């Protein structure tokens, strides 16, 4: 029997395992960041190919939606 089994409660031990998995996931993600950025760039280039505003659409559409919702669903206080 391990000393940790006597000292640490079971919930804490499972929490250590979850933290370790999160650490490994974040570490692997950081190591693969160049691949992620290349895929992201390719996806945006493919999605907005042939449009007049290009990448600006990805910023413009959410802002326009925000303005529409703000205008139509505002409350007068």
Backbone bond lengths (Angstrom), bond angles and torsions (degrees), N, CA, C in turn:
res aa  C-N    CA-C-N  psi(-1)  N-CA   C-N-CA  omega(-1)  CA-C   N-CA-C  phi
1 X - - - 1.457 - - 1.525 108.45 -
2 X 1.309 115.73 135.61 1.453 121.89 -177.77 1.528 110.90 -80.71
3 X 1.314 115.32 154.40 1.463 120.64 176.19 1.524 109.73 -64.54
4 X 1.334 117.43 -34.83 1.452 120.78 -179.87 1.525 112.00 -65.06
5 X 1.336 117.20 -31.67 1.456 120.00 177.35 1.518 111.17 -65.46
6 X 1.314 117.19 -29.94 1.461 120.80 -179.77 1.526 111.30 -81.99
7 X 1.324 117.32 -32.79 1.463 120.90 -172.48 1.525 112.11 -92.37
8 X 1.319 117.70 -48.75 1.462 121.75 -172.03 1.528 111.56 -89.05
9 X 1.320 117.68 135.21 1.471 119.09 173.90 1.527 110.97 -68.57
10 X 1.309 116.41 160.71 1.470 121.49 -175.82 1.525 111.29 -63.30
11 X 1.322 118.53 -36.40 1.458 120.35 -178.78 1.522 110.57 -66.35
12 X 1.307 117.18 -35.55 1.453 120.29 179.46 1.527 110.72 -69.21
13 X 1.322 116.83 -38.96 1.465 120.06 178.71 1.522 111.08 -64.59
14 X 1.337 117.52 -40.18 1.461 118.86 178.44 1.521 109.85 -69.24
15 X 1.322 117.46 -31.08 1.459 121.24 177.58 1.524 109.99 -66.57
16 X 1.320 117.71 -37.61 1.462 120.16 176.48 1.520 111.10 -61.53
17 X 1.316 117.86 -39.59 1.452 121.34 178.15 1.518 111.95 -64.99
18 X 1.336 116.87 -39.48 1.463 120.69 178.89 1.524 110.33 -67.42
19 X 1.326 117.15 -40.13 1.463 120.38 178.48 1.516 110.51 -63.80
20 X 1.316 117.15 -39.08 1.462 121.17 -179.85 1.532 110.24 -65.22
21 X 1.329 116.87 -41.04 1.471 120.16 178.13 1.522 110.70 -64.63
22 X 1.327 116.84 -41.14 1.460 120.47 177.73 1.524 110.37 -63.41
23 X 1.323 117.30 -42.67 1.462 121.14 178.25 1.530 110.60 -60.55
24 X 1.331 117.09 -45.68 1.465 120.42 -179.89 1.521 111.49 -63.56
25 X 1.342 116.87 -40.98 1.460 120.84 178.66 1.525 110.99 -62.75
26 X 1.324 116.67 -46.67 1.466 120.10 -179.74 1.527 111.55 -65.91
27 X 1.318 117.16 -37.46 1.457 120.78 178.83 1.520 110.98 -65.74
28 X 1.328 117.41 -45.78 1.462 121.08 178.67 1.528 111.21 -64.76
29 X 1.327 116.22 -37.90 1.464 119.61 177.81 1.518 110.71 -63.53
30 X 1.335 116.30 -41.56 1.463 119.92 179.81 1.528 110.64 -65.66
31 X 1.311 117.18 -38.60 1.459 120.31 -179.64 1.528 111.90 -68.92
32 X 1.321 117.45 -26.24 1.462 121.85 -178.85 1.529 112.63 -101.34
33 X 1.327 117.61 19.49 1.464 120.62 -174.57 1.518 112.93 -63.55
34 X 1.324 118.83 -32.79 1.464 120.76 179.74 1.529 110.85 -65.23
35 X 1.326 116.23 -41.47 1.462 120.25 176.65 1.522 110.48 -62.92
36 X 1.332 116.66 -44.31 1.461 121.01 178.98 1.531 111.10 -59.10
37 X 1.324 117.18 -44.70 1.460 120.58 -179.34 1.522 112.17 -66.16
38 X 1.337 117.75 -37.89 1.464 120.38 176.68 1.524 111.36 -64.57
39 X 1.323 116.79 -43.25 1.462 120.44 179.16 1.527 111.02 -66.42
40 X 1.321 117.17 -38.50 1.455 121.27 178.07 1.522 111.19 -64.18
41 X 1.314 116.41 -43.47 1.463 120.71 179.16 1.529 111.06 -64.00
42 X 1.323 115.96 -42.08 1.462 120.30 179.08 1.521 111.39 -64.75
43 X 1.339 116.78 -39.87 1.453 121.06 179.54 1.523 111.21 -63.61
44 X 1.327 117.32 -45.14 1.464 119.67 178.37 1.522 111.60 -65.39
45 X 1.310 117.18 -40.34 1.468 120.09 179.81 1.527 110.42 -63.32
46 X 1.330 116.81 -40.22 1.461 120.53 -179.89 1.523 111.65 -71.06
47 X 1.310 116.55 -39.95 1.459 120.61 -176.23 1.529 112.36 -67.26
48 X 1.318 116.90 -40.50 1.459 119.90 -174.14 1.530 113.04 -105.25
49 X 1.322 117.10 16.69 1.462 120.66 176.29 1.523 109.26 -67.31
50 X 1.316 115.73 130.46 1.453 120.40 177.77 1.511 114.96 89.32
51 X 1.333 118.76 -6.89 1.459 119.03 177.23 1.524 109.23 -90.73
52 X 1.295 115.56 154.24 1.465 119.84 -175.57 1.525 112.64 -70.17
53 X 1.324 117.01 -39.91 1.459 119.74 -175.98 1.523 113.31 -92.81
54 X 1.308 117.74 -13.10 1.456 121.19 175.71 1.518 113.70 59.75
55 X 1.295 116.14 -127.83 1.461 122.55 -175.89 1.524 112.11 -64.69
56 X 1.301 117.16 -23.26 1.464 120.44 179.90 1.527 111.57 -60.72
57 X 1.340 117.41 -27.56 1.463 120.22 177.91 1.521 112.13 -59.78
58 X 1.329 117.56 -35.53 1.467 120.00 -178.02 1.520 111.39 -66.14
59 X 1.318 118.04 -22.94 1.457 121.46 176.39 1.522 111.82 -96.70
60 X 1.313 116.14 -34.88 1.456 121.29 -174.31 1.529 112.56 -71.37
61 X 1.312 118.28 -42.24 1.463 120.74 -177.04 1.529 113.28 -63.03
62 X 1.327 120.62 -46.17 1.472 118.40 176.61 1.531 112.84 -63.64
63 X 1.328 117.09 -36.04 1.466 119.19 178.13 1.522 111.73 -66.70
64 X 1.322 117.03 -40.24 1.462 120.00 176.71 1.525 111.49 -65.13
65 X 1.317 116.95 -39.55 1.469 120.31 176.96 1.526 110.57 -62.84
66 X 1.314 116.59 -41.78 1.459 121.08 177.96 1.528 110.97 -60.95
67 X 1.306 116.87 -42.84 1.462 120.23 178.51 1.528 111.94 -64.38
68 X 1.319 117.13 -42.38 1.466 120.58 179.70 1.525 110.52 -63.41
69 X 1.324 117.90 -47.66 1.459 120.73 179.61 1.519 111.57 -64.52
70 X 1.311 117.58 -38.24 1.459 120.89 178.46 1.519 110.84 -65.03
71 X 1.302 116.96 -41.96 1.458 120.82 -178.03 1.527 111.86 -69.98
72 X 1.324 119.37 -45.81 1.447 121.81 -174.36 1.512 114.39 -83.47
73 X 1.315 118.39 -27.56 1.461 120.54 -174.72 1.521 113.68 -112.72
74 X 1.305 116.97 19.64 1.462 119.17 179.74 1.517 109.91 -75.70
75 X 1.323 113.48 155.18 1.460 120.52 175.69 1.512 107.73 -110.30
76 X 1.306 115.56 136.18 1.455 119.21 174.59 1.508 108.42 -86.24
77 X 1.319 114.63 115.36 1.474 118.97 -177.87 1.489 111.99 -92.50
